[in-house]
Structure formats: C-alpha cells, structure tokens
Amino acid sequence: MSGFPVIKIGVGALLVAAVARAALPLHEGGELSFFVGPAQAADTPEDAVAAETGTECETPEILLQAIRDERALLEGQKQGLADRTAELQLLEERLKTESDRLDGLRGSLADLLERAEAAQTADVDRLVALYRNMKPAAAALIMDDLDLETSILVIGTMPERDAAPILARLSPIRARAISKIILERSQLPGDQDLGNIRID
C-alpha cells in the first residue's frame, strides 16, 4: 500500500509539468520560460502607447476641422448680413428719393390749387362786380337764362342789398330754387334737402 501514494505524487507532478509547458512559452532548445522575454516585454507597452497616441492625434484634428467649418459658416452668415444691410440701405435711399419727389409734387400741386382758387375767386369777384353795376332788371333777365350754378354763385356772393333787387325780378320758380339751394348748402351733407327743386 505504501507504493500508491508515491505513484499518485508522480502522476500529479507530470500533469503540472504538462499544463505549465502548454501555458508558458519555450526558449530556444525547448526549455520553459517563466518570465516574459525582452522582446515581448517591450512590444506590449509600445503598441499601447502607439494606439493611444493615434487616438489623441485624431481627436484634435477632428476638433480643428469642426472649428474651421464653424468659422466658415459664421463668415458666410456675416457676409450675408452685410449684403442684406447694403440692400436695405440702398432701398432706404430710393425710398427717400421717391419721398422727396412726392413731396415736391405735392407742393407743386398745392401751389397750382392755390393759384386756381385765387383765380376763380378773382373771376367770381369780377363777375359779381359786373352784375352789381347793372340795373337789377337787366341782371335778372340775364340770370333767368344763366345756368343755375353760376346764378347761385353770383347772388350768393353779392351783398344782400345788391342781391335782393335782382332776386325779386327773377321768375318765381328760379327765385325759389336759388333761395332753397343757398339755404341748404350751409347745412351738413346729411341734413341737406335738395329734393323737389324746380328750375324751369
């Protein structure tokens, strides 16, 4: 029985040796090495450093490219804003020029209207003066055939003491029409009652 333990120990030693041989590299000559060789010890850190260095170099390049792209985008937006500002300034100048032109036309039109009104007033004054210097019967005879608007204008502009004798000598229909219109024209447009006016 004392031989069995010795055999077991011998078999165990052989198994350990076989596992160790399979797990550990061999030196030249087939000997086992329990230490990493110089070449193997040097390769592993250098590969790791090289991989880390490559990653570190690649990341700044990506960031720089992103910054360049962003800068180009900002420059494009800045140029677009400058172009838009120039267009708005040009449009503003054109609008100012057009506004000045319209102001000039408005002033010219106002001047023409003022002259026309002054000329019309002068013409009416002369016409009124002519009828005032006529005898009332002669003035009434003319006004009976004159258009109603002119008759109203002349009689309405005359002083009452000059208009009354002429109005008294007009035909009754025409005198009533002129009197009605002179009365109603002083009213507001909504309050005027110009219906049922006969002129003939």
Buried (B, 14 or more C-beta within 10 A) or exposed (E): EEEEEEEEEEEEEEEEEEEEEEEEEEEEEEEEEEEEEEEEEEEEEEEEEEEEEEEEEEEEEEEEEEEEEEEEEEEEEEEEEEEEEEEEEEEEEEEEEEEEEEEEEEEEEEEEEEEEEEEEEEEBEEBBEEBBEBEBEEBBBBBBEBEBEEBBBBBBBBEEEBBEEBBEBBEEEBBBBBBBBBEBEEEEEEEEEEEEBEEE
